[in-house]
């Protein structure tokens, strides 16, 4: 499921400062910081109060939806964002000499425009499809090589891993993780295998607590 069309993603994550040590102690420290975050909020909206109460349970019945914001925060790499990844794809096409420079300049302009001002999902998906097509399609070795050297080359920085550590602690306590990301950063942080939308039986096992894994709804 790695070679699939790119999609726009949500952003998620809170940079909790965690200590090292016993996982349960670290988890409780995470919950304490969440409670502080909630308690210091001025007049917490009613819609968020049920979410805040979830963290009163030592084993929260919780599904975390993780997007590009977490990967950007953990790596500091522009390719972890959709804009950065698409621009990297255009640069890859340029290095391979596949397309004329003026066409690639136009691609860059359209990508920049799609992410400036109002978020233009349709245009972003069109740019993604254009890059995939120019790299020969999802089954072409050139497309696979680009993914290997971009999305799958992302690495967690030791000084930026707090959010991933917090997610890992919540996962160990029983929270489920669903992500729109293609990278393996969550698996690296949690030790859990990925499952994708192409494996519905495994996803059901995860949801029913019969398997521990990271659910990748767009692919991996």
TAUR-V896106 format. One line per field, one symbol per residue. psi: psi as a letter, one per 20 degrees, with the letter a starting at -180 (. if undefined). A space follows every 10 residues. Layout:
psi->???
This chain:
psi->jhmqqqqqqr qrqpmqoqrr bphhggghhg hghghggghi ppmpqhhigh ghhhiiphnp npopopahhg gghhhjphii qhghgghhgg hghghikhqq hhhhhhgggh gghhjpcpon gghghghghg ggghjjrijp hhghhgghje gjipqpphjk jgghgggggh ghiiqqppqi qhrjhghhhh jqqqqriimh ghghhghjki qprpooiir.
